[in-house]
């Protein structure tokens, strides 16, 4: 009985750890949320708002120069429960030399990038142990860093803007042993994420290759197997009222909130029930072999295309070598759009 009680407590804590993260991740990307601190200046809380905004102005460059990461935050116990909820695992296939800098291109985005967050923004899967002397940074939308207090929270986990300014600083002016994680497909890729699907938005995404060439950072493919399995997503048939309503919501969310609207669901607070929490399905992020990239100050289109093609081949190889081991069939192919 004591064992059952302990088991139930573990499940409750795991569920709560994910429950607190999902709304935070979704709403932090919404434009109106970003504007709240600025509107407060017209209320009775104007002094708090002015002080917060003054600090933001004074500290403006910090988030583009590596931020203020905290080993304490990255090792919070809550991330252990988050990891065990799925569970999430990080797998290394090749060493990363601390004498070099890297861009770890991560696929797929998923409805929400649970595996990417846990593996690279926390230490609960042992990144520092698996890749010694390598410092990871997750690149995300610049707007998050416009919110006082919130920017401190995300910087503490090693999150940085995905801007060229921030990427170049980390990859050329902060020494070696830095690895910037970029979810290349971005939020747009979330619309392609369905259980059983292995589709990545990559064919026209070449900006990360251009940054790699300008900085000489090696490109490292990574794929999170199971990330598409933790939510069910509905895409209604064209010509139906449901599809019309769905597309209207997608366009509205994109214009007003800056978000891609996905019609998805998962499990509820109790296993077997319906809700928006992710299913308890393993997510394994496999980090592949570094692709050496020359440093070219002004790479031309042909050079960018060449290394983009080489990267795609490296990603396909990584996917094919590990797909069966992590739950996919031998015939499953990686689709690149």
Secondary structure by P-SEA (a helix, b strand, c coil): caaaaaaaaaaaaaaaaaaacaaaaaaaacccccccccccccccaaaaaaaaaaaaaaacccccccccccccccccaaaaaaaaccbbbbbbcbbbbccbbbbbccccccccaaaaaaaccccccccccccccbbbbbbcccccccccaaaaaaaaabbbbccaaaaaaaaccccccbbbbbccccccccccccccccccccccccaaaaaaaaccbbbbbbbbccccccbbbbbcccccaaaaaaaaaaaaaaacccbbbbbbbbbccccccccccccbbbbbbbbcbbbbbbbbccccaaaaaaaaaaaaaaaaaaaaaccccccccccbbbbcc
